[in-house]
């Protein structure tokens, strides 16, 4: 593999505020991206194991009733106890695992089957779909269309004026990208939807705010947002470049952050983020993709309020 590092090798990764247990706050969802290298490195490098462990750091002392000296002594004692538990974690049997330390308790992540609740009926509404011309986006759009919904499909480039659609379709082959999108809109409208295509970069806050304003000016309040934009580029982690990683991060991480700003709590009923089951399976070649999708999972866990934010971890589509 070109490295002179002795094997076996174990990496212990410690974070704070990157994992959520029960009703805790999740202050740093961006730290969840460490899951990319932590879960994929063992898949790609033989003899290497990686564990992650999330901590809660003792609070800075406040003088309070007992005075600053006693408050500092209490914090120092808590830090000493935490240091002992961290050392114990580092000296444990090497393994690929996800753990969290909370007080004097240790939690370890495990997968178990959970029964899903009955799916509710698809309700008529106004939906904004980023990556709306992708396979998953169009499939869901068709379902919404059958219920007479209003659909705003977000794309980086606008379509020709509607008056020019027939001429465009006659002059271009069926496999032409713009022709396919025009036919997709016509198909959705034939199913009963009102459709508009909005051109904007999901990572540009001003453009996304303008897109929201445009949609609501025509269709009224947006009921739900589906963030389906994303790219994947499999390659060994040692062959990844900063630019190729950023291509994967941009729509999922930066785009999600922009959506969170453009749609603050209460502005829409729900936001659904399209994540991936690769956050669990961690396939070789997907260090950046796993990192980006685990951020989506953490972002959803961190957002609590009137707007319901959730992720769907799709398998192979």
N, C-alpha and C positions, 0 to 999 in steps of 0.2 A: 504493500500500500504506500510505500515511499516514506513512512515515518520510522524513526529509530526509538520510539517510545516503547518501553517494555510492557508486556501483557501478562496477566490480565491487568486492566486499569479501571478504576472506579472514580467517577466524578460525583461529588455531593454538591448540589446547588441549593442555596438557601434564599428565600424571598420573604418579604413582608407585605401584607396587603394584597397579595396576588390570588388568594383562594378565599372562597366564602363557605363557611359552615353555617347551616341552618339560617337564622335570621340576621347574621352579621352583615355589616356594611362591606362593600368590596371597593376600597378607595383607589386602587391602582390597576384597572383592568389591562392597561398596556403591558404590565409586567407578565401577564399570562402568556405573552409571546415566547417566553423562555421554553414553553412546551415544545416548540419546533425542534430546536437542537437537542433538548433533553430526551425526547421520545424517538427521534429519528437517528441520532448518532449510534445507539446500540443496534439499529437495523443495518447500518452501513459499515460499521467498523467492528470487525470480529474481536472479541475479547474485551470490549469496552462496555461497562454498565454505567447507568446514570440514574440518580435518584434526585427528586426535588422535595424540599421540605419548607412549608410556609410557617412563619413565626409571627407572633404578636410582641412587639418590643415594649418594654416597660415605659410608662409615660414619664415625661420630664417632671421633676419635682415641683410642687407648689408649697409655699410656706405654710399656709393653713393655720390651724390652731396650735400645732405642735412645733412650728418653726421650721425654717428651711433645712437646718442640719439634720433633723430627724426625717424629713421628707426625702432628702438626698440619701440617707442611710437606708431607707426602705427601698428606694429605687436600686441602689447598689446591690442590696440583698436579692432583689428580684432578678437583676441582671446576672448575678453569680449563679443563681438557680438555673436560669435559661442557658447560660454558658455550659453548665454541666450537662444539661439535656442535649444541647447541640453536639458536644463532644461524644456523648453516648450514641447519638445518631450517626456520627461520622465513623465510629468504631464498630458499628453493627455489621452484620454479614452483608457484603455488597449485593445489590439487587436493583433491577429496574422497577421503581415504585414512585408513588405520589403520596406524600404524607403531610401532616400539619400538626404543629404543637400549639396547644391552647391550655395555658396554665400548667397543671400537672398531668394533663391528659395528652395522649398521642392518637391521632386519627390517620387511617390509611385508606386511600381510595380503592374501591372494588366495584366491579360491574355486576349488576344483577338484573334479571328481567322484571319489568314493571308493566302492568296492564294499562293500556291507554284508555282514556274515557271515550265515550261515544262521540264521534265527530258531529259537531253542530251542522245544521243546514247552512249552505252558502247563502249569505244575505245579500240583497241588493244594496249597492253602495257606490262610492267613488274611490277608486284605488289607483295609487301611483306605483308603478313597477319599474325599478331600475334594472337594466339588463333585460328589458321587456321583450326583446326580440330573440333572446336565448331560448333553448329548448324548454327549460323548466318554466321560465316566465310566460311563454306563449301557451303552454299547457294549462297553467293556472288561469291565464287570461281568458281562455276559451270557457273554462268552468264559470268564471264570473260573468262572461258575456251571455251565457245561457239564462242567467237570472236578470238580464236587462241592466247590468251595471254600467257605470261610466268609467272608462279606463284611460289613464294617461300613461303612455309608454315612453320611458326616458331613454334617449339614445344620444350619442355624441354628435351625430350629424342629423340635420333635418331632412325630411323627405321633400320631393318636388311639390309644387302647388297641386292641389287636388285636380284642378282643371287640366293639368298636364299628365295625369296618371295614365290615361288610355294611350296617349301618344308614346309615353315612355315605355309602356309594356309592349307595344307593337314594335318598338325599335331595339329592344334589348332581349337577350336570351333569357329563358326562365330561370337559369341558375345565377343570373346577375343579382348581387347582394341587395341593391335598392329595389329591384323588381320583386324579389322574395318578400321584402318588408311591406311593399305596397299590397301585395296579395294577402299577406298576413292580416293587415288592417281590414281589408275588404272581407276576409273570412270572419273576423270578429264582429264586424258590423252586420254581416248576414245572419249571425247567431243572435243578434238582438242588442248588442252593446253600442253605446256612443263612445267613439275612440278619438283621441287626439295624441299626436306624437310631439314630444317636447325635446328640443335639442339642448343638452347641457352636460357638462362634465361633473359627475357626482362628487368629485374632489374639490370643486370650486364653490366656495360658500356663496358668493354673490350670485353666481349662475344658478345655483340650486334654490336660493331664495326667490330669484326671479321666476324660476320654473314653478315653484309652489304658488306664487302670486298669480301666474298665468292660468294654472289649472283651476284654482279656486275662483278666479274671475269668471271662468266659463262654466264650471261644473259645481261650484259651491264647495263647502268644507270637505276636505279629504278624509274619508273614513279610515283607511288603512294604507300603510306603506309596506311594500315588499322590496327588499334590497337583494336583488339577484345578480348584480354585476360582479364579475370576477374572472380571473384567468389562472391557468395552471401551466407550469413549465417544469416537467420532471427532469432532474439532473442530479448527479452525485453532489453532496454538499461541498466537497473540495473543488468542484468545477463551477459553483455558483459565483456570480459576480454581484457587486452591490447594485448595479443597474437592473439585472435580471430579478433580484430579490425585490427591489422596489416596484417592479412591474406587477408582482404578485401582491405586495402590500398595499399599493395605491388604492385600488377600488374597494378592497375589503376593510382595511384599517382606516385610512384617511377618509374614504368615502363614508364609512359608518360614523366617524367623528363629525363630519359635516352634517349628515342626516340628523344626528343628535342635537346639533345646534339649530338647524332649520326647523326641526319639529320638536320643540321643548315639551316637557310634560304637560299633558292635557290638550295639546293642539290637534291630536288625532287619536282615534280609539286604540289603535295598535300599530306596532312596527314588527315585522317579521324579517329576520336576517337569515340568509341562506348560508349555512355552515356545511360541514362535511363530516362524515363518519371517519375520515382519515385522522381526526383528532384522537380517535381511539385506536385505530389500526396502525397509524404512523407508518405508512409505506416508505420504503427507501426512495430517495429522489424528491421527497416532498417536504424538506425541512422548512422552507418558507411558507408553503401552503398550509402546513399544520400550524405554524405560528400564527398566521393570519386568521385562520378559522377559529383557533382557540381564543383569540382576541374577541371575535364575535360572541362566543359563548360567555366570556367574562363580561363583556359590555352589557349583554342582556341581563345577567345576574346582578350587575351593579345598578341597573335602572329599575327603580321601584317607584310607583306613583299611580296616577290616574291612567296614563298611557301604558298599556300592557306591551312589554318588549320581550320577544322570545326568539330563539334560534331553532332552525330545523337542520339537523345533521343528516343530510342526504347521503345515501350510499351511491353506488355506481348508477348513473342515469343514462 
